[in-house]
């Protein structure tokens, strides 16, 4: 039996909202450049789509952190496995994340980035799950607020599966095997 996934946010609704976020960032940074920090692996789909809708000069770097492992709940332990390639000092930094869940990972990251002296530091998240928050953190640019469900698609995964779904879905039932 395969996993049963229902659509929470359809592809077209996601693309429309990402376009709106890009337009807002473009307006907010008129005459300036922005430096997007894509948090791997989950936000790579979102970052690429968002970047296409930002019409000011931009650069992109990548960082990899994790607090989930292969489970469906955060372990509470943040592991940094790939740091930035370039300095963010003096740059307008926008951290691009797939989802703000407990807030632990982003709280850790934002404190780390503040120490690196950016000109400005903002958070752009595709999804926000406030019911799970244990740390006070809100996105400056938020795509969708969602209920406390484990979601997959558009970069979000379950044990590395389902990142390539073009929508946000909820696993309603787990199957017996994963291929």
C-alpha positions in Angstrom: 0.0 0.0 0.0 1.3 3.5 -0.9 1.0 6.6 1.2 -2.2 8.6 0.8 -1.6 12.3 0.3 -4.3 15.0 0.1 -3.8 18.5 -1.4 -3.7 21.3 1.2 -2.4 24.1 -1.1 -2.8 23.6 -4.8 0.1 24.4 -7.2 -1.6 27.5 -8.8 -2.4 29.0 -5.4 1.2 28.6 -4.3 2.7 30.1 -7.5 0.3 33.1 -7.1 1.4 33.7 -3.5 5.1 33.3 -4.3 4.7 35.9 -7.0 3.1 38.3 -4.5 5.9 37.7 -2.0 8.5 38.5 -4.8 6.6 41.7 -5.7 6.6 42.8 -2.0 10.3 42.1 -1.6 11.0 44.0 -4.9 9.0 47.0 -3.6 10.7 46.9 -0.1 14.2 46.8 -1.6 13.9 49.2 -4.5 17.3 50.7 -5.3 19.1 48.0 -3.2 20.4 44.5 -3.6 19.3 41.5 -1.6 21.1 38.3 -0.6 18.9 35.3 -0.3 20.0 32.5 2.0 18.3 29.3 1.0 18.0 26.8 3.9 18.6 23.4 2.4 17.2 21.1 1.4 13.5 22.0 1.9 13.5 25.6 0.7 15.4 25.1 -2.6 12.2 24.8 -4.6 10.7 27.9 -2.9 13.9 29.9 -3.2 14.2 29.3 -7.0 10.6 30.2 -7.6 10.8 33.3 -5.4 14.0 34.5 -7.0 12.3 34.6 -10.4 9.8 37.2 -9.0 12.3 39.5 -7.3 13.3 42.3 -9.6 16.2 43.9 -7.8 19.8 42.7 -7.9 20.2 39.5 -5.9 22.7 36.9 -4.9 22.0 33.5 -3.4 23.9 31.4 -0.9 23.0 28.1 0.8 23.1 26.8 4.3 22.0 23.4 5.6 20.6 22.8 9.0 18.3 20.2 10.4 16.2 19.3 13.4 14.0 16.6 12.0 16.0 13.6 10.8 13.7 10.9 9.4 10.8 11.7 11.8 7.7 13.8 11.6 8.5 16.0 14.7 11.4 18.2 15.5 14.1 16.6 17.6 14.9 20.1 19.1 18.6 19.7 18.3 19.8 22.0 15.5 22.7 20.6 13.4 24.6 22.9 11.0 26.0 20.7 8.2 26.8 23.3 5.5 27.7 26.9 6.3 27.5 29.9 3.9 30.1 30.2 1.2 30.3 34.1 1.4 30.2 36.7 4.1 26.9 38.4 4.8 28.4 41.4 6.5 26.8 44.7 5.2 24.3 42.8 3.0 20.4 42.9 3.0 19.9 39.3 4.0 16.6 37.4 3.5 16.6 33.9 5.0 14.4 31.8 2.9 12.8 28.8 4.7 10.2 26.3 3.7 8.4 26.2 7.0 8.5 27.8 10.4 7.3 25.0 12.8 8.6 25.1 16.4 10.9 28.1 15.5 14.0 26.6 17.2 16.0 26.2 14.0 15.3 29.7 12.8 15.8 31.3 16.2 19.3 29.6 16.2 20.0 30.8 12.7 18.9 34.3 13.1 21.0 34.8 16.2 24.0 33.3 14.2 23.4 35.7 11.3 23.0 38.7 13.5 26.5 38.1 14.8 27.8 38.2 11.2 26.7 41.9 10.9 24.3 42.1 7.9 22.9 45.5 6.9 19.4 44.0 7.4 18.0 40.6 8.2 14.6 39.3 7.3 12.8 36.0 7.2 10.8 34.8 4.2 8.9 31.5 4.8 6.6 29.6 2.5 4.6 28.1 5.4 4.1 29.0 9.0 2.6 26.6 11.6 2.0 28.8 14.7 0.3 26.0 16.7 3.7 24.3 17.0 5.7 27.4 18.0 7.9 27.1 21.1 10.1 30.1 20.2 8.8 33.6 19.5 9.5 34.0 15.8 7.5 35.3 12.9 8.3 35.7 9.2 8.6 39.1 7.6 7.3 37.6 4.5 5.0 34.6 4.9 3.3 32.6 2.2 0.7 30.6 4.1 -0.3 29.9 7.7 -1.2 26.3 8.1 -2.7 24.1 10.8 -0.7 21.5 12.8 -0.4 18.9 10.1 2.7 17.2 8.7 3.0 18.5 5.2 5.0 17.5 2.1 5.7 18.8 -1.3 7.4 21.8 -3.0 10.6 20.9 -1.2 9.2 19.5 2.1 9.8 15.9 2.6 9.0 12.8 4.6 12.2 10.8 5.0 13.5 12.4 1.7 10.3 11.5 -0.2 7.7 13.8 -1.8 9.9 16.9 -2.2 9.0 17.0 -6.0 5.3 17.3 -5.5 4.2 20.7 -7.1 1.7 21.4 -4.3 1.6 21.2 -0.5 0.0 18.0 0.7 -0.8 16.2 3.9 0.0 12.5 4.4 -3.3 11.1 5.4 -2.2 7.5 5.7 1.2 5.9 5.6 1.6 2.9 3.4 3.6 -0.2 4.2 6.6 0.5 2.1 8.7 3.4 0.7 10.3 2.9 -2.7 
